[in-house]
Amino acid sequence: GNADQIAVTVWGLPKVFPITNINAGSNLRRVDSNGNIYFPYIGVTKAAGKTQDELRKDLTEKLSLSFNSPQLDVSIANFNSQKIYLLGEVTKPSKINITDVPLTLSDALGEVNGLSTNTSSGSQVFIIRQGIDDPEIYVADLSSPAAFLAANAFYLKNNDIVYVNANSTTRWNRVISQFFPFSSFINSVDRLLQN
């Protein structure tokens, strides 16, 4: 996807593509905003939307026009194009990049050190998935350890938003604090008690 960094190594052509003492960044190609990469002797070629194998095959075919039997290794060095968001009452709200390893709801919550023990409502975990026409909203009840087994079978997709709702006490305290800032609320109670 766009902004991913792809590492391309060409084997068997040391005069054109030297591999000794290679700088880690010298064979990286960033997928631009149009979904393309530039590669020597090929020029600009489409990379977005292709698997590593598809891109390797495409680059090999194009290099074969200039070289005999080129062998390429293609891997994704940095995943930047696909991400999920964990918001609300989690320990560390974050954006997590999705890699080629599928990410479950349990994995994602583990990445942010779990639900906030003081303020979260484990029974109200929402997964908001942006659909083509309408968003889909899933509700997970993670208030028991057994529920995490089900969360381990739920795989997240690009642009999913995981939102953990606050428990009822936390929500009530937030509403009260919006109407009565802490200092004026204490003063009001103090005046009431004196009267």
C-alpha positions in Angstrom: 0.0 0.0 0.0 0.9 3.7 -0.2 3.8 4.7 2.1 4.9 1.1 2.7 8.7 0.6 2.3 9.7 -2.3 0.2 13.2 -3.9 0.2 14.3 -5.3 -3.2 17.5 -7.3 -3.6 18.7 -8.5 -7.0 20.9 -11.5 -6.9 23.4 -12.7 -9.6 24.1 -9.3 -11.1 26.8 -7.9 -8.8 28.2 -5.4 -11.3 24.8 -3.7 -11.7 23.2 -4.4 -8.3 26.1 -5.0 -5.8 25.1 -6.9 -2.6 28.3 -6.7 -0.6 28.3 -4.1 2.2 24.9 -3.1 1.2 23.4 -0.2 3.1 20.2 -1.3 4.8 18.4 1.7 3.3 19.9 1.6 -0.2 17.6 -1.1 -1.5 14.4 0.3 0.1 11.7 1.7 -2.1 8.8 3.8 -0.7 5.4 3.3 -2.4 4.4 6.8 -3.4 0.9 8.4 -3.1 0.0 7.0 -6.6 0.9 3.4 -5.5 4.1 3.3 -7.5 7.8 2.6 -6.9 10.8 3.5 -9.0 13.4 0.8 -9.7 16.6 1.0 -11.8 16.3 -0.3 -15.4 12.5 -0.6 -15.0 11.4 2.9 -14.1 8.1 3.6 -12.4 6.0 0.5 -11.7 2.8 -0.1 -9.8 3.3 -1.7 -6.4 0.1 -0.9 -4.4 -2.4 -3.7 -4.2 0.1 -6.4 -5.0 1.4 -9.2 -2.8 5.1 -9.6 -2.3 5.1 -12.5 -4.8 3.1 -10.6 -7.4 5.5 -7.6 -7.2 8.6 -10.0 -7.3 7.2 -11.7 -10.4 6.4 -8.3 -12.0 9.9 -6.9 -11.3 11.5 -10.1 -12.5 9.6 -10.0 -15.8 10.5 -6.4 -16.4 14.2 -6.8 -15.5 14.3 -9.9 -17.8 14.0 -7.4 -20.7 17.5 -6.1 -19.9 19.2 -9.0 -18.0 19.3 -12.8 -18.3 17.6 -14.7 -15.5 17.5 -12.0 -12.8 16.6 -13.3 -9.3 14.9 -11.0 -6.9 14.0 -11.0 -3.3 11.1 -8.7 -2.3 10.0 -8.0 1.2 8.1 -5.3 3.1 10.5 -3.5 5.4 8.0 -1.1 6.9 4.2 -1.4 7.0 2.7 2.1 6.9 -0.4 1.9 4.7 -2.8 -0.1 6.8 -3.6 0.7 10.4 -6.1 0.3 13.2 -7.0 2.6 16.0 -7.5 1.8 19.7 -9.3 4.5 21.6 -11.3 5.2 24.7 -10.6 3.5 28.0 -7.5 1.5 27.0 -4.2 1.8 29.0 -2.4 3.4 26.0 -4.6 4.7 23.2 -2.7 4.1 20.0 -2.5 3.6 16.2 -1.2 0.2 15.3 0.1 -0.6 11.8 -1.1 -3.9 10.3 1.6 -6.2 9.0 1.5 -9.4 7.0 0.7 -11.2 10.2 -3.1 -11.1 10.9 -4.0 -9.1 14.0 -6.7 -10.2 16.4 -8.7 -8.1 18.8 -6.8 -9.8 21.7 -3.4 -9.0 20.0 -4.4 -5.4 19.5 -5.5 -4.9 23.1 -2.2 -6.5 24.2 -0.3 -4.0 22.2 -1.9 -1.1 24.2 -1.4 -2.9 27.6 -5.1 -3.9 27.8 -8.2 -2.1 29.1 -7.9 0.6 31.7 -8.6 -1.2 35.0 -10.1 1.8 36.7 -12.2 3.4 34.0 -13.1 0.9 31.3 -16.3 -1.0 30.8 -15.1 -4.4 29.5 -18.6 -5.3 28.5 -18.7 -2.4 26.0 -15.9 -2.8 23.5 -16.9 -1.6 20.1 -15.2 -2.4 16.8 -16.2 0.1 14.1 -15.5 -1.2 10.6 -15.8 1.2 7.7 -17.9 -0.5 5.0 -18.3 0.6 1.4 -21.8 2.0 2.0 -22.4 1.8 5.8 -20.1 1.2 8.7 -20.4 -2.1 10.6 -20.3 -2.0 14.3 -19.4 -5.1 16.4 -19.9 -5.2 20.2 -17.6 -7.4 22.3 -18.1 -8.2 26.0 -14.7 -8.7 27.4 -15.7 -8.5 31.0 -14.6 -12.1 31.6 -11.4 -14.0 30.9 -13.3 -16.5 28.7 -14.4 -13.7 26.4 -10.8 -13.1 25.4 -10.9 -16.5 23.7 -13.6 -15.2 21.3 -11.6 -11.9 20.9 -8.6 -14.1 19.8 -10.7 -15.3 16.9 -11.8 -11.9 15.7 -9.4 -10.5 13.1 -9.1 -6.7 12.6 -9.0 -5.1 9.2 -7.5 -1.9 7.8 -9.0 1.3 9.4 -10.9 -0.6 12.1 -11.5 1.5 15.2 -11.6 -0.3 18.5 -13.4 1.9 21.1 -13.6 0.9 24.8 -16.4 2.6 26.6 -16.1 4.0 30.1 -17.8 2.3 33.0 -20.9 4.0 34.4 -19.1 5.6 37.3 -16.5 7.2 35.1 -19.1 8.5 32.7 -21.1 10.0 35.5 -18.0 11.7 37.0 -17.2 13.2 33.6 -20.7 14.5 33.1 -20.7 16.1 36.6 -17.2 17.6 36.1 -18.4 19.3 32.9 -21.3 21.0 34.7 -19.4 21.7 37.9 -15.7 22.2 37.6 -14.0 20.7 40.7 -13.2 23.8 42.7 -16.6 25.4 42.2 -18.4 22.1 42.9 -16.5 21.8 46.3 -17.4 25.4 47.1 -21.0 24.9 46.3 -21.2 21.8 48.5 -19.4 23.7 51.2 -21.9 26.6 51.1 -24.8 24.1 51.1 -23.5 22.5 54.2 -23.0 25.8 56.0 -26.6 26.9 55.3 
